[in-house]
Amino acid sequence: MDDGWWCITENRKGGCQMVIATDDLEVACPECERAGEIEGSPCPACGGKGVILTAQGNTLLDFIQKHLNK
């Protein structure tokens, strides 16, 4: 898994107000084990992405999409 971190907003001193680990946003697909495909076809469990969003990942995605679509 990616050990990256996401900084959601920055305060005036340049530090993060909220930090989320990538592991909190997605997990490896148990069907294709991150490959994104099974026997040459897109994995039906993850839609070919190799990962499945967690509840927190879905919440963040919904929030971002909501504000980008305005």
Number of C-alpha atoms within 10 A of each C-alpha: 10 9 7 9 12 12 12 11 12 11 9 8 6 8 11 13 11 11 12 14 13 15 16 13 19 19 18 18 20 12 16 20 14 18 16 21 19 13 7 7 10 16 20 13 16 20 14 18 17 21 22 19 18 14 12 13 18 14 13 15 13 12 11 11 11 10 8 8 6 5
